[in-house]
Amino acid sequence: MAPRGVGSPHQLTSLRSAPAQAGRWSAGRHPYMTDVMPFDVCEFPPAAIAADRNRRAVAIWLFAMCGMLLVMIVLGGATRLTGSGLSIMEWAPIMGALPPLSETEWHRLFALYQQIPQYQLQHEGFGLEGFRRIFWLEWTHRLWGRLTGIVFLVPLVWLWARKAIDRRLGTRLALLFALGGFQGAVGWFMVASGFFPDSISVSAYRLVIHLSLALLLYGSMLWTGLTLTASSDGPPPGVPRYLLGCSVLLIALTIVAGGFVAGNHAGLIYNTFPLMDGALIPPGYADLRPFLRNLTENLAAVQFDHRLLATLTALTALIASVAGLRSGAAGRLRWALRGLAIAVLAQYALGVATLVEAVPVGAAVLHQALAVVVFSAALIAFHASRRPAA
């Protein structure tokens, strides 16, 4: 009898075609075994179909979680760009879910904010109403993070209690939940860096750590959902799996480099393209010592590296997409390759426009969101290019 829970990605291969195989089962044979007695098959098809439904339900839930994480990433970018991230100076994972409910509480929180350098150096005199504006965005960002955790934890406990998932998958999902909790703690670690003397924003290093963990959590969740819904049919010969893998890595690296651009406010200089104020390589690229500091702290070098990586990433992704489509890719792989080509072109154009216009908030937030879309398309294409186990 087939296991009730959702097993590994190669168990119960092609269960999605179980209803179509009814005739073969009723004849006393099924596609996974060569010799089957009639009395052995009477309970197998219903169990197989139930397991397949469990897999699909878990996958849909994980894809919904990816959507919530995307919203979370967009909200995080908006709080950074508007300077809202430092407006809440208290770490209160439970009680912080409630907004200020009285004028006394509003004044107390505003008084706390007035003590940090950002208010004194950038927002001094903007009053309680100005504080309310930046407060609500950061509060929404944190509330969405709490809701994301709840929407993940409650179904996980329910699925595990019903034994709708096996131990291996349950352990993986539990680790993802732990990673999400750790991500929340890292978020506060990042925010706390903005309270340092003479600081009006968070540390670029801590921002990149926070962004990288968000990308890791998103990618892991998406990959797990894709595995649960993967087709048993392999890709056609000639699909450039190596190039697709390189595209995923380059996209992730470009996003991380973009985090350093954002953390150092490096997009506010050299607002020309393709040259940087008339030069291919900006002057002062290697001014800092030791040299490695230039990669993360030198504004000119940080922006140039992001430009270079973005160009290399776009070319690699486009070549992989065209090669994959020419190989005869079908189904999920074909749609992912098309989406990757379109998304990477749109993202590159939007990145240039955002830079030339000196980083308007709306364009910058959209640029961050579209980066996750590009990453998603590449990851879906790379996953679909895998060959099933024999």
C-alpha angles and dihedrals in degrees: 000000000000118000116264097221132072106270136190119315092260098049119102092010115210094009089151088074093052096111091051090053093058093107092053092050093047089054089059097259136091133189096254103053131046100210121032129167115226093242091054097062103050094092100030102081095052091047091048092049091048091052090048091052090051090053092050092047092051091046093051090050091051092049089051088051089053088055090053091049090051090054088048092053091048092050090049091054091049093051090051095047094048095044091242099127096087096049094095110059099178129084104217110151094182110023091037089073088079117076122222107292100190140036089246090059092047091053092047093054092044090052089054091050091050089064097064126085095244091066094042095047103032114012105031111145098014090120135213094305092056089049091052091056095056092037095059094054094051091043090052090050092053094042091052089053091054092048091049090054092050094047088053100042101046097054090042092057091044094050092047092048091052091046088235089141128045125240096261095054091040091055091050092051091047089053090051089053090050090050089052091052091049089050090058091053091048088052090060090044087056094047092050090061088067091065093066118115114280091008122130097173140028126278113278090221093054091045091055091048090052092047093046092052090049090052092047092050092047094047094047092050093047092047092051092051091048091051091054092054100036119137120238089226114098125224120268119265114275099039104144097234091163092054091047090052090049089049092055092050094045092049091051091047091048090052090051090049088050088055090060090048089053095042093051094039086235092152090074093072133058092028094179132096142245091358124046103235090324098317130098092214113031119240113256094033092142102030097121126081129249092037095232090068088070091066093061108018109029105091095207093047094045093053094044092051091051091050092048094047092046091053094047091046093050093050093047093047093047093049090048091049095049093044091049094049091048090053091065100257114181140185119008093355093055093049091047093050092050091047092049093053093048095043095048092051092048092046093050092050092046091049091054092047092049091051096046091049091051097250108301109201097240095049093044093052091049090048090056092047093048090051088063090048090053090048090050094051092049093047092049091049092047092049092048090051092064119111114233119246115265 
